[in-house]
């Protein structure tokens, strides 16, 4: 397992960056970097509850099953990956999923003088590292572009 770290300085308030990350209209734009062949882009379904269920999905209904470990809007959001969705079926028990279940995806925002520093990290299996690195690098650049508009 590897932990990838990303930092982006954004000329916008922490609340605007938060809204850009999690608003459905902009979420699909920045997460398109993870699956550029999906014409719709990604979307998130969540109850916004610690310990609740959050799904990161593509237009076919496939993606990740996660839970929120901590949330402090607009400064912190930490997800724990639990499993995957394939063809709209949840898998949190298979051997393949159990090998990486429990990995974290974290977002921290700090603001000073109207400039927000977004720090994101994701724990990933070695075989997913390149896709995650590309997705976050391109995706967070899109977050910056959208938030600074």
N, C-alpha and C positions, 0 to 999 in steps of 0.2 A: 504494500500500500504506500501511496505517496500523498503528500499534502501540497497542493498548489496554492500559491499566494498571489493576490493581485491587488494593486493599489491604483486608484484613479483620483486625481484632483479635479473637482467639478465646480465651475463658477455658478453655483446655485445653492439655495438653502438646503439643509438636511431634509426638511419636509418635502421639498420639490424633488429631490433625488429619490427619497422613499416612495413618493407617489409615482415617479417614473419607473421604478423597479417593479411595483406591485399593482398598479392600475392595469386592468385587463387590456385596455387599448394600447398601452406602451409595452407591457410585458411581452405581448406577442411579437412586437418589433425587435426587442433586444434579444429575446431567446431564439429567434430565427437563426442566429449564428450557430446554434447547436444542431440544427437540422435544416440547412438551407434548401433542401429539396422539397420540404413541406410547404405547399403554397399558402397555407393558412397561418403558419407559425404556431408556436406553442401557446398553451393556456394553462392556467392554474385554477384548481378548485380547492377551496379551503374553508374551514369553519373558523379560522383565526384563533383557535384555542390551543393552549399548551396541552400536549398529549392527544389532541384531536387528529383528524385525518386531513392530509394535504396531498393532492395529486398534481404532478407535473405531466401534462399529456400533449401528444401531437394530434393532428387532425384525424388519425385513425383510431384514437383512444388508447394508444400505447404510450408508456412512459414510466414514471417513478411513483411509488407509494412512499410518502414520508409523514413525519409528524413534526410539529413545532416543539422544540425543546425550550426555547426562551424567546421572548418578544418584549421590546421596549421601544414602541414607535416614537420618533423616527430614527432611533439610534442603533437598534440591534434586532436581528432576526437570525435564529439558528434553527436549522432543520436537521433531523436525523433520518437518514434513508432506511426504509424498512423492507422494501421489496420493489416489484415491478408490476406494471400492467401490460398485458399483451392481449390484443383483440378484446379489450374491455374486460379481461379477467385478471383478478388480483392474485399475485403469488408472493407470499411472505414466508413460505415454509420450505421451498425446494432447496436442495443442496447448493445449487448454483447461487441462489439468492443469499443463503446463510453465510456464504464465504465473504460477502461484503456488507451485509446488513449491519447497521449501527454506524456507518460512516457519516460524517458531519459535513454540512454546507453552511457557511457562516457569512453574515453581512454585518459590518460595523460602520457607522457613519459618525464622523465628528465634524463640527462646523466651527470655523473661526473667521470672523469678518466677512460673512457671506460666502465663503469658500468651503465646500464640503470635501473631506477626504473619505472616499469609499474604500474600505478594505474588505475584500472577499477572500474566502479560502474554501477549498473543497478537498476532501479526502477521496482518493480514487484508486481503484486497482490499477496495476501497471498497464494492463491492456487497454484501459480507457483513458490513460493520461493524455495522449496526443489530442483526442477529440475534446476533452474537457479544457485543455489549455487553449486550443483554438477557439472554442465556444466562448469561454470567459474573456479572452483577449479581445475578440471582435465584439462580443455582446456588451461588455462594459464600455467600450468606445462608443457604441450606439447609445447607451444610457447617458453618457456625457453629452453627446450631440443633442439628444432629446431634452435633457434637463436644462441645457443652456439656451434653448430656443425661447 
